[in-house]
Amino acid sequence: MSSSINRRHFLAGATCVAAAAVAGGLFGAGSAQAAPSTYTPDWNSLDQHPPAPEWFQDAKFGIYFHWGVFSVPAFGNEWYPRAMYQAGDSVNQHHIATYGQPSAWPYHNFINGAQDLAGNFVKFAPKLKSAGGNFDPAEWVQLFVDAGAKFAGPVAEHHDGFSMWDSQVNEWNSVNKGPGLNLLQLFSTAIRAKGLKLLVAMHHAYHFNGFYEFAPAQTDPSLKKLYGQLGAAAENQLWYDKLKEVIDRAQPDILWQDFKLDAVDETQRLNFLSYYYNQANSWGREVVATYKDGLNGKGEVFDYERGGPGDLTTPYWLTDDSISSSSWCYTQGIGYYSTQQMLHSFLDRVSKNGNVLLNIAPMADGTIPQAQKDILLGMGDYLKRFGESVYSTRAWTVYGEGPTKMGGGAFTTPTAGTAQDIRFTRNKGNTVLYATVLGWPGSSLTIKTLGSDRISLSSLASVKLLGSTAGTYIDLPTPVQSSSGLTVTLPSSAPHSAGAYVLKLTFSGPIPGLLPKSGAIAFQDVNYTGGSATFALGDHTAADLTAAGLGAGTVSSLRPAPGYQVVGYSGDNFTGTSWTFTADNPDLRATGNNDRITSLRVQFNPAAYFRITNVTDGLALDSGGNVASGSNLKQWTWDSSTNLQWRAEPVGGGYYRLVNRTNGMVADGWGDGNGSTARQAPWSSGNTDQQWTITHRGDGRFSIANRTTGLVLDGGGNVASGSVTKQWTYGSSSNLLWTFTAV
């Protein structure tokens, strides 16, 4: 997050993926080791730290703010200190026109104070309201409370190297210079006074790893420190020393860090984590450390910048996002996302097993613009009324349904949904399912996920609509289930105005197990009960089972999706005795492997035929019938023809061959390049042109990549029935995604 548009380009392709991410949910109690009483600075010890304590998973929503010296020029974005030195950059040109050449009017003038070219005195020097200024930390925190946040805190140091506390290791701090205030202490006191958990954000890993690369070399030792020019050993030590001060002074519940941890000396990273966790033990508190890179990912929480996964993902994760698309700090003319975009993306992320940390951008003098307050208060109004479907909930087996796809990685824009979009959460007791509709659907709503072919609703006791105020409900008629879904009759018009509408489905016992559309779902108890997790197509080790909340040796029943099979192994890494399941199995004791599965593979059943449908055009992959070898693969409107039916047969090494039901030939990349047509030919063992990796991309969608070329099958867009199927470099287009439906 400390990133801006600049960082998006500067770090193109640098987004990392959550470690041990599994398309499933954190539903079981898990079998992680008990946290040690003392941590040592090595990964084996630190990996035992519980990454996301229950209070964090209950909280869902936090607020922080990019506010500091970089807020003074109010131009470009929070990377102003970097860009002002980059010749030709618009920020550099603005700086020259407003203040003068950076060599004569350096960044530290904003800290110490100086006149601009117009004779105005500029300095980061917010004054408290009690001293006649506009800055009131208590007012800020009350706004956060009113917004529904459960944790909050400052960016205590950004990339610019200015510390917002009484640092003894960095003289460039808010007590010695600038405002003369211990800002971290002021915020910590105000936040804890309102009962919120304290987050402290630190961005200083990039401070000495490239942020000031365009700034001139300094000769003064103090300025060398400000501009990250002390040398590797001193900088790495300073990185640790700053964190240690923050831990000792603020005792943060969440210590959030920005990118470039992978460039920090590993010894110092280990020292930091062990110190933080040991201090937390001495405080008697469970804490959270977040990362974007550079940590092992087992004892910490992964953070997606401006985004989130496209599907329900474990382990539990976080995203940091901002109310503005243009900047994380205040700038003149800053624009904002709508409240609806912020709210709906928030609900989507919660449904996918994540928390949201939302950034605001106060002005340099401590004023929070009204437009930002309006967005926060809009979020707060919703959470005050319908918070029971958000706070202290957990993700369900699937995140939702509907046409609007959100997430898919970092840097994915917040999106408002429609009345056809539904997001699910459940209570921790697993007896209540919440279906949040992102718009008023009219007098009737069919929840397709709850069709009779996927779930038994015999234990459904009631369906209610959450009322306009917290704790009130509108009774609804008994819904009707069919293979098409659960149809709920609603009032003829919306009974109240809201950013989304919540149905509360209460069951007389545990929420029944849902048959997934793809992959498989495993349960800790027999008869599809107890903790559960959904596993996507692919290989899942003991560590993956643990990350999904089940743990090795706990699977007692399972349900493969139609056309899939599960191969369970008694040993880790797919070793030992194996068992293959191609259908529902309510009690694995019958096969002699109850609680013995330590790792598993989810595969396509090689005996099943599939309709392979392009996500964009809705057409099915078509062989064309009994055609000659080398004929093009096409796409056709689904009509049940065997020309459109394919088997996905594993050939080893994670590769598949796609076999047509009519002619028995296989899909063939032909070794051709980008934009070429995919073809078909008789199977030739060892020919990598005919081998494909099928990768789950979330929400039951897959890419199909050729082993030889690395290119994926491409529908080509909204093309006509009969069009050829091409190959293309994988990207974000839905033209490159396909669904597999058993026939």
N, C-alpha and C positions, 0 to 999 in steps of 0.2 A: 503494500500500500504506500508507503511513502513514495510510491511511484506515481508518476503522472503520465501524460501522453509521452513525455520525453523518455521515461523508462520503458514504456511499451516498445518503442523503437530501439532504444539502447540495449535492451535485454531480450530482443526478439528470440523466441524459441527457448527461453530460459525457464519457463514454467515447469515445476516439478510435480510429480503425482504422489498422492498419499501412499505411504508405505503400507504394504499388506492390504491394499484396498480390495474389497470384495463387494460385488454387487449384492448386497444383502442388508440385514439390519442388525443392530446391537440389541438382541432381544433376550438373551439368556443372562444368567448371572456370571457366566464365564468360569474359568478355572485358573486365572492368573495367580502367580505366587503372591504370598503376603508381602507387603512392603517391608523392606529391612529397617531396622531401628537406626542404622548408620549406613550412609552411602559412601562408597569410595570412588575416586575419579577414574573409573573405567566403565566401558559400556556394559559389561556383564552385570555390574551392580546397578547402574543407572537405568537399564532396561527393565528393572523390576519396579520402577516407580509407576504407580497407577496414573495414567495420563489425564483422564477426564473424570474427576470425582463426581459423585451424584449431584452435589450442589451446582456444579457447572452444567451438567446435562439438564438440570431443572431450570436453569436461569434463562437460557435461550437468547437473550438480547442484552447487548451492552453498547455503551457510547464512549467514544473518545474524540480527541480534537487535535488537529494540526494547527498549532498556535505558537508563534515564537518570533524570532528576529526576522525570519523570512516573510512574516505577515506585514511588515512595515512597508516595503515597496508596493505591495498589493498588485503585483503584475506578473503575468506568466503563470507561475505555480510555485509550489514549495521547493522546487529545484532552482529557484532564482540564484542562490549562492554559487551554483555550478555554472549555469548558463550565462551569467553576467560576464564571465571570463572567456566565454567561447566566441571567438571572433565570427561575426556574421549572423549569430543567433539573434532572433527578435528581442530577446531579453537583453543581450549585449547592446544592441542598438538603442533600446529604451534607456538603459543605464547611462550610456554616453550622453544621450540627449537630456536626461533629467538630472544626473549627478556629476557626470564627467567620465573621463577615461578610468577604467577599473584600477589601473596602475597608480593613479593619483587619488582615486576615491574608492578604496577597497571595501570589501564586505564588512569588515569589523567597524567601519564608521557607523553602521546601523546599530551596533552594540554600544559603542562609546558616545555616539552622537556627533553630528556634523551638519553643516548647511548644504542644501542642494543648490543647484545653479540659480534657482529663483530666490534664494535667500531664506528658504524655510528650514527650520531646524528639525531634523528627523532623528529618531532614536526609538528603540524598543523600550518603552518606559510606561507600561500601563499603570494607572493609579487606582487604588482601591476606592470604592464609593465612600468609605469612611474618611478618606483623605481628599475627597472632592473629585474623584475620577469616575469612570464608568464600569470598573471591574469589580464584580462581586461573586466570588466562588460559590457562596451559598445559593445565590440565585441560579447560577449555572446548574448546580446539582439538583435543585428543586425542579428545574426544567427536565432534567434526565429522569427524575422520579415520575414526573407527570407524563413522560414519554413511554413509561413502562420498562425502563432499563433496570436490570438487576445487578449489573456491574458497570463501572465507569472509571475513567482515569485519563491522565494527560500523556501526550508525547513528551516524555521527560528529556529526551535528547534526540534530535533529528540528525540527518547526515551532516549538518553544518558544524557539529562539534560544540554547540552551546548547551551547557548543562542547566537544567531548571531547578537545581537544588544547591545547597551550601557545600559544594564539592571542595574537598581538601586536596584532590589530585588534579583538578582542572580549574585554573583561575578564571577561565572563561565560563562563568556561571551567573545565574540570575540574582545572586546575593551580592557578589563582588562588583558586578557590572550591570548595565542595563537598568532594569526596574528596581534593583535593590530589594527584591522580595524572594523569599523561599517558596517558589510557586508549587513545587511538589508537595511540600508540607501543607500549604494552604488547601490544595485540592484533596490531599489525603484526609485531612481533618474534616472537611466539608462532606466528602463522600461517605466516610465511616459514620458521621453524625446522622446520616439518613438511612443507615442500615444496608448500604450497597457494598458489594465486594469491590475491592480496589484493583484496578488494572494499571500497570505502568508499561508504557510502550517505549522501547529503545531501538533506535535505528543506526547506531553508531558503528556497526560492522562495516557499513559502506563508507563511513567517514574517511577512513584511511586506505580504502581499497578502491579508489577511483573517483570519488565524488569531486574532489578538487583538482582533477588532473590538468585542468586548463589554467589554474591559478599560478602566478609566478612563484618561483622558489623564494623562501623567506630566509633571512639571516638571523632575525631575533628569535631566541629560543621559545618565547611565549607564543609568538606568531606561528612558529613551526608546529606547535601543539594545536593551535586553532585550525590550521590548514592541513593537518594530517601528514606532516613531513618529518616526524621524529625518527623514522626508521622502523623496520619490521618488529624487532624485539621490544622496543619501547612502546610502540603502538599496540601490540598485542597485550602487553602488560597493562596498559592504560585502559584498554577495552574491558579487561577483567576487573580492574580496580573501580571503574565507574559502576559496573554492575554490583559489585560488593557494597559500595556505598548506598546504592538504591535499595538493595535488599535490607541492609541494616537500618536505614532511616525510615523507609516506608512500609516494610514488611508486606509487599504486594501479594495479593491472592492469585493474580495472574501476571506473569512477566512475559510480555509479548515482544517478540523481536522480528525485525524486518530482514530482508534478504542479505546475502553475502556472508552468512555465518560460515559457509564452506571455505571462505578465504581466511578465516581466523584460525590461528594455531590450535590444533586439536587439543593439545594439553590444556590450554586456557578454556576451551569449551567444556572439557570434562571437569576442570576445577570449578567453573561457574555452576554447572548443574549440581555437582555434589554439594557445594556450599549452600546453594539455594534450598535443596531438598533437606539437608541436615538442619538448616535454620528453621525451616517449616516444621520439622519434627519437634524442635525445641519450643516453637510457638503453639504446638498442638493443633496445627491446621493442615488441611489438604490443599495443595497449590497446583497451579497449571503453568507449564512452560510451553510456549508455542514456537513454531518454526516454519520457515518456507524452504530452507535448505540447511545442510550442515549438521543436522542432528540425526540420531539413529532412528528416530521415529517410533520407538516402542514405549518410551516413558513420557513422550511429549505429544502435543496436539498439533497436527498439520493445519496450516492456514492457507486457504486459497485467497489470492488477492483479487478483489472485484469479481467474484464469481462463485463457483461451487460445482460439484459434480452434476452430470446429467441424469444420474440415477441415484437411488438409495445406496449409500456407501459406508462401509466400516473400515477402520475404527472411527469413533466419534471425532468430528472435525469442526473447523471454524472458518468463517470467511470474514475478511475486513473489506468494507465497501464504504463509499462516500456518497453524500447526498448530491454531489456535483459530479458531472462527467468531465469537467475541464480542469479542475484543480482540487487538491486536498486542503489547501489553505485558502484564506479569503483573498480574492482579487477583485478589482473593480470590474463590474459587469459579469460577475460569476453567474452561471446558470445552474439550474437544479433539475433533478429528476422529479417526477410527480409523486405525491403521496401514494397513489395507487401502485406505481412501479415499485416503490420502496416496500410497501406492505405486501404485495403479492410475491415479490422475490423473497422476502423474509419468510412467508408462509411456505413457499416452495423449499427453501433451504432447511427449515425445521423438519419438514416431512421427509427429507433425505438424510436425517441423522446429523444435523449440524446446528451450530450457533452462529449468530450474526453480531459482528462488532461494527457499528455504524459510526462513521466519522462526520463531524461538523466542522465548520470553518469560521471561527470567530474573527472579528476585526482586531487589529493590533491593539486598540485601546481597551479591549475586553467586552465590546458590544457584540451580542449575537444577533445577526440580522433577523428581522421578523419573518422573512420567507423561510428561513431555516427552522425557526420556532414553530411555524405552522405545520411543517412536515412532521416534526417530532410530536407535536400535540395531536396530529391526525393519527399517527401510529399509536399514541397513548390512549386515545379515545377508543380505538378498536380493542386494544389489549385490556383495558379496564372493563369493557363489556363482555368480551368473548375469550378472556385469558385462560379459562379452564381448558380450552382446546389447544393451548400453546404451552403454558408453564407446566413444568413437572410431567410433561407427556413424553412418550417415546415414539420413535418411528415404528410403523407397522411393517408387514411383510412386503408391501409395495408402497411407493410414495404417493401415487395418484394416477389420474387419467385425464385425457382431454387433448385438444389439438395444440396447445401452447407449450412448446418445449423451452425449458429454462436451464441455464447452467451448461455444463459440458467442459468445464475447466476454468482456469483463471481468465480474467479480462473478458467476461461475458456480461453484456449489458443487462441491468435489471429490466424485467419485462412485466407488463400488466397482463393478467389472464383474462378469460372470458367466462361467461355463464356456463360454458361446457367444460370448464376446467375444474377438477376436484383434487384436493390434497388431503391425505389421511394422516392422522396421528391417533395414538391410543393412550389410555391411562396406564400407569405403572402396574396396576393390578391385573391388566390384560382382560378387563371385562367390559370396557367401553371403547367403542371405535368412533372417532370424530371424522366426519366428512365435510371439509370446508370447501364451499363452492365460491369461485372467484367472480361472482356476479349473480344477480337474481335470475334463476332459470325459467321462471314462469310457474304455472299452476301444477306442473308435473316435472319430476326429475328421475331419469333412469341412471343408476350407478352401474355401469357396465361391468366393473370389476367384480361385483357381487352377484354374478350370474349363477344359476343352479349347476352349471357344468364346472364351476370352480370352487364353490363353497356351499356348505350346508348351513342354513340359517334357522334350523329348528329351535335353537336356543335363544333366538332374538326375542327379547322381552318387550322392548319399546323403541320407538323412533320419535324423537322430539326435535323441534327447531329451537335453537338458543334464542331467547328473547332479547329485547332491546337493552335491558340492564342485566348486570351480572346476577346469576342465580335464578333467572326467570326462564320459563320454557313455554313453548306452544305445542300442545299435543297434536299429533298428526294421525290420520287413519292408518290402519294396518297396511303396510306396503305389500306389493305383489312381486314375488320372485319368479323369473323365468330364465331360460337359457340366455336371454338378451341382457339380463341384469336385474337389479332390484328397483322397481318403479315406486316412487314415493309421491303421494299427492300432497301438494303444498297449498297455502292460501292463494286465492285468485290474483292477488297483487302483493307486493312486498310489504310485510307488516311494519317494517321500519327501514330506515336508511342505514347502510353499512358498506364498508369496503369489501366485505365478503360475508357469506352466510353459512352457518354451521349447523349440520345435522348431528345429533347425538344418538348413536345406536348402542343401546344397553343390552347386554346378554345375561342370561341366568347363570352362566358359568364363564369359563375362558372363551375369548373370541375364537371361533373355529379356525382351523388351519385352512389357508388359501392355496389352491393349486396354482403354481406359477405358470405364466405363459411360456417362459423359457427357463432353462436351467433346472434346479431342483431345490426343494426346501427340506431341511433336516430338523428334527425335533429331539429334545432331550428326554422326553417321556414317550411311552407307547401311545398308540391311538392318536397321534398327531397333536400332542399336548405338551405343555411345558415350554421352556425357552426354545426359540427357533431362529434359524437364519436361512436366507436364500443365497444359493451359490450359483454364480454364472457359469457358462461354458468355460472349461479350463481346468487347470490343476490347482489343488488347494492342499497345502501342507498342514502340519499340526499347528504351526504358528498362525496360519490363516484361519483355522477353525477357532483358535483362541481369540484372535482379533474379532471374529464375527460373534463372539459372545457364547460360543458353545464349549469349546475346549476339546482337546483330543480325548477319545474314549468316552464320549457322553451321548453319542447318537443312538437313539432307541427306536425311532421310526422315521420314515422319509417318504417324500412324494416327488418323483421326477415329473417334469412337464411332459405333455404328450410329444412323443418322438425322441425323447432324451433317455439316457441311461446314466446310472451312477455306478462307478467302480470304487468300492471301499477297500482300504488296505489296513492290515493290522499294525503295520509299521509306518514310521514317518517317511516322507519322500517316496511314497508309492512302492513300499517294500513289504515283504511278509505275505501272509495269506490274503487273498483277495476274494471279493464277492461282487457279483454284477447284478444290478437291479434295473429292470426295464419298466416296472409298474409300481404302484403304491404298495408300501409294506408297512402295516400298522404296528408290527412287533418284530423287531429284528432277532429276537430270541429264537424264532422259528428257524432261522438260518444259522444259528450258532454263533452269531457275531454281535450280540447285544453288547453295547458299550465297549466295543473293541475297535471301532473305526478310528484310526489315528490320522490318516490322510485320505483324500478322495479325489477322484477325477469325474467331472461332469462332461459327458460326451453326447454327440448325436447318436441315437440308436442306429447302427448300420443297417438294420432291417427295415427302418421306417422311410417312407417317402415324404418329401416336403414340397410345398409351394414356396418358392423363393421370390419374394415380392420387393420391388424397388420402393423405397420410402417416398420419393418425390412423385413418380408418375403412377404408382399403384399397379404397374404391369408386372407380370410374372416372367421369370427367366424361361426361355422357350428354345428347344432344340430344333424345332421345325419338322420333326418326325424322322422318318427313315431317309436321312440325307447322306450325302457323301462325306467322307472324312475331310476335315478342313473347312467345312461349312461354318458360316458365321453363327454365333449365338445371337438370338433375337429376344424380344420381349413381346408379350401378348396379353390381352385381356383374359383373366382367369375364366376358364370354362370347363374345368375338371379333366381336360385332355391329359393323357399320359405324357404328351410332349412337354408339359409344364411341370412334371413331377420328377424330383431328383432325390437320390440318396447321398448322404454325406458320410463317406466311409473313411475311418482313420487309417493312415498308411504309415504311422510311426513318426516320432519326432514332433508331434503336435500338428502335423499336416493332414489334410483331408483330400480325397478325390471326390468330385461331384459327378455322379453317374446318372445319366438320363434313363427314365423308365422305358421309353419307347425304343430307342436305338442302342442302348447299352454303352454309348460312347461317353467320354468324360470331357468336362470343360478344360480348355487348353489355352494358355496365354500366348503360345506360339513364339515366345521370346521377343515379341514386338514392343515398341516404345509407347510413350504417352499419347493417348488419343487413338491407338490402334484398336481394332475390333477383336474381341475374344472369340475363340473358335471352339471346335470340338473334334475329337479324334478317338480311335480305339486306345484303350489303356496300354501304356508302355511302362513297365516297372522301372523305376529309376529315373524317368524323365521328369525333371523338376518343373517343366512347363505345365505339367498336369497336376501339380500339387499346390494346395492353397492353405493359408492360415485363415481361420474364421475367428474374428475378434469381437467380443461383446463390447459395444460402445454405449451401453446404457439403454434402459427402457425397451428391452427386447429387440434392439437394432444391432446389426452386425456389419463389419466391413469384411470383404473377402479378397485377400491379397495373394497374388501369384508368387510362388517361391523363387522363380527365376528372375522376374522383373521387379518384384516388390510393389508393383502397381495393383490397384484394387479395381474390382468390377464397378463400372460406372453406367448408370441408367441414361445419363445424358440430359436429364431435365424433364420437363413436361412434353415428352415426345409422343408420337402416335403409336398405336398398336402396330406391331410389325417392325419397329425400329430395331437397329442393331444394338448390341450391348458392347460397350467399349471398356478401355482400361485407362486409369488415371492415377496421378499421384494423390495419395490420401490427404484430405483436408477437411474443412468443416462443413462442406456441402452435404445436404441430405441425398443428393444424387448418388453418393458413394455408399449409402447405407441400405441394408436389405433386412427383411424379416423372414424367419423360417416358420412355416405353419404346417404341422403334420396333417397329412391327408389320408 
